[in-house]
Amino acid sequence: MVELFLESAMLAAESQRVIALRLFKLAFSDTDAPAEAQRMVSEKLAAVASAAHAAACGASAVSIVKDYRRIVRANIRRLDPA
């Protein structure tokens, strides 16, 4: 139970970072902004489908959150200019 809490807390923090990076990109009219907006929607749909499939196959909540964190961290690496 503690592991699920910690993984979820980290997912929340990392997700906020992705949201901030995406909003910055959209607000300052980056040339990739339209593609990024489309990507946001398609990623959300894919994530819901993936999580539902994993849950239906018996995956634990911790493993589902860990998988989603991996995707969020990849977004941070892709979006962060630093």
C-alpha angles and dihedrals in degrees: 000000000000091000091054090051093050094045091048092049091051090047090053092050094045092046090054089055091053091047091052093048092048094047090051090052092048095043095053095047097242110191088243093053097104092049090047091052090052091046091053091058096043092047092053092051092047092047093052092048092047094048092047091050092048092048092048089052091053102259116159122249089244093056091048092052091046091052091050091048089056090056092046092051090051088054091051091053091048097046103036111094092199 
